[in-house]
């Protein structure tokens, strides 16, 4: 079995007190193909009694990030494996074996909701295999690169992912000992975080290699569209030009949005169709912003007769301005959309720069809902409850059947990277360390000193109106799925309750202690060395998703890719945009 030698980067860079020595190669043992594991960690710790991502439990689509990154290193001498512990049925013993066998682990870290769980996985992987090299990227990793280095990560890709990850993996397989010339990178240097300060060139999305979905086991996923095929995720564009202050996607992309060509997107869809995919979700955070491009896309999908069903995120004002686009979208296969309504209060929307210009938000969203439903498109409304809302005043109450078919409600969160976080930080109103987040621990302090009251998820369940109850019993299949999977996810979480879950919940609700101290106690209870050692020794572990994916056996699988030359010269030059000026270098793009 391939292993990193004892003089690996981890050993070399963790000697914080050692005097500088002659750099040694990263991979000093002679072998051909190290194992690269793209990992969505198995859930080892979660919020209780509601999971941190109920919507993700229901819209079960794979991440498009790992197939994209696999495509840019598939010509390197690597054994590439992708594993999604969120959905894959695998025993805890086999999962730990998988972590031990990896030489390099790459993880996409997008949200503070998963930070504690990801940190626990990193500490477990390092304890099982001290020589493993761990690479992190994504929105959250880009916001906290130094913190992740402190957690045991070796490299953090900040912002744009393809060029940086490609060059980093080239350095690793070539046993390089220097990394300060690599773009978009923060790395461990003698126990400390060091940023290279080098920016990657702008990506041309049409020249990035086609995602390697052939390496992904798509069987565990499904959107409930009854398509009879596999499920995937497809990227049309990256970024968002809107100024919503509670979002960090727009700032991550520097308020811009870039598109793939219609032909490129449809070519990817054709490849997925050949793999047996019949349903997918467009991953764009702001799908159909360019309605002319989107119209051409739908027309080409219809012309190619792909007969695939799909969902997307879509703004209500986009539909309101272009109602004719919905009919075309439905003909192309649009079956559902996730719509960030946030609230029906126009003043709140204006104060948080949502960009909805309608003075009567209720009328606008009623009209949008009517257009979508007439074309058979299922609408999931996403709402935000303001921190000043009184107990029981949950945003989205009564929305089902009026502006959407079903809805999810979350608290307003001060996510680092957002304009809201900056504003609240200046006023001293961020209530805790936003490296982590849990729905049981609020993130915002009110002007009177009180903490925001969390009403996430419970509000979504307890405000079912007559429409919600009726459709849960006799509604169409897709609507019934969304209703009852909510209940199923809650039931599974309760059945998989551990004493540790209850202890953390009680810590979170102990208002005799300051919020920061409660958070500190919870974090320490999870990532303390003793907790990690117990996981190492455990042959069986009741995880929050045990009924679904932890009490099953699974055979370990790896695939070795044959190196292939890349058309167009050196690989980096094959997909960066040469027609852009240096001033247009984008600080963020598709990330690990």
C-alpha positions, 0 to 999 in steps of 0.5 A: 500500500502506498504511504508517504515517508516519515519525512513528509510535509506534515512532519517537516512543517509541524516542527515549529521550534526546530531550526530551519533545515534543508527542505526535503521532498514532499514525497521522499519514498519512491513510488509512482502514483500517490492516492488522492482522496476527494472527500465529503466527510462522513457526518460525525457530529451534527446539530440536535435535534435538527441537522445543520442542513435539512434542505441538503438532506432532501435535495440530494445532489452531488457536489460538482466541485470534485469532478471539476478538480479531478479533471484538472489533475487527471493527467498526473500520476495519481490514484484518484478516488471520490467519496461522499460520506454524507450519502454513501453506505459504509461502516465506520471501520471501513471509513477509517481504513479509507482515511488511513490509505489516502496520501492526499485528502482534498476537502471542500469547506463551504459553510461554518455549519460544517466546520466543527464536523470537518475539523473533527474529521481532519483531526481523526485523519491526522491521528490515523495517518500522521503522514497524510497531506490535507488540502482545503478550499471553498468559501469558508476555507478562504475566509479562515485560512490561518484557522484551518492551518491551526486545525491541522490542514497543510494547504488552503486554496484561497479563492480560485481553485483550478489553477492553484490545485493543479499546480499544488498537486504538480508540486506534490507528485514531483516531490517539491519542497517549496510552495511560495511560488504557487498561486492562491495558497496558504500553507503550513511553514514550520507550524505557522500559516504562510500565504504565497501572495501570488494570484492565479490568472482568470479562468476561462470556463469554456477551456476547463476540462470537462468534469470527471463524473465517470469517477463519481458513484452517482447511485446514492443521489436523487432529486425525487423527479421520477426520471428513472436515471442517475442524478448529477450537478451542472455548472452554467455560471459562477458568481453573482452581481447582486449586493445582498448583505447577508450573502458571502457568495457575491463578495467571494466572486467580487460581485461578478458572474461569468458564464460557460457557453451554451454549447459547452453546457450542453456538451456536458449534459450529453456526457452525463446523459451517456453515463445514465444521468436523467436528472440534475440541478444547476449549481449556479447561485444566481441561475438565469440572471442573463436571461438571453443566455439562459433562453439560448441554453433552453432552446439548445437543450430542447433541440438536442432532445436530452429529455432530462429533468432538473432544478435550479436556484432562481430569483423571483424578480428574474421570473417576474421580468421574464415570465416567457422564460418559464414556459421554455424552461419547463419544456427543457425539463425544469421541474423545481426551483429554490427561490430565496424569498427571504421575507415578504417585508419590502423594507427588510429586503431594501435594508439588506440590499436584496435588489427586489424593486417591487413595492408590493413583494407579496403581489410580485411573489404571488405572480411569480408563483402563479407563472411557475405553477402554471408551467408545472414547476414546483417552488421551494421558498427559502426564508430568513427570520430577522434576529429581532423577531419575537418568539413565534414570529417566523418568516415564511408563516402562511407562505405555502400555497400563496408564494411557494409550494413548500418553504424552509426558514433559517435565522439570519446568520452573520457569515464571515465574508458578507457585508453584514458580517463587516457591519455587525463586527464594527458595531460589536454585534457578532455574538460568537466566533463565526468559524463555527455555527450551530442553529442552537447558538445564535450569531447576532447580538441585539441592540439591547444586549440580548442574543438572537433567538434561534427559530430555524427549522422548528419554524418550518415544521410548526407553521404548516397551514391547511395547504401544507397539511393537505398536500402532505396527504394527497399532493403530487409525489414531489410535494409529498416527498418534500413534506415527509422527508422533513419529518423523516430527517427529524425522526432519524436525527432523534433516533440516532441521538447520543448522550453527547448530542444531549450534553452539547444541546444543554451547553448551548441552552445554558444561558447562565454562561456567556455565548462565547464560553458555551461555544468554547465548551462545545467545541472542546467536547468534540475535538479534544484529543480524548474524543479523537482517540475514542473514535480511533478505537471505536469499531462502531459509531452511532453517527447522526446519520447512522440509519442511512449510511453508517451501519452498512458495509462497503468495499473500498474502491480506487481508480487509477487514471492513465496520464493523458496529454492536454491539448493546447500546450501546458495545462495551466495555459490551457484554461486560463483566460488570456484575453483579460487584463491583470486588473481583471484577475478574479479573486474567487472562482470554483473552489475545492 
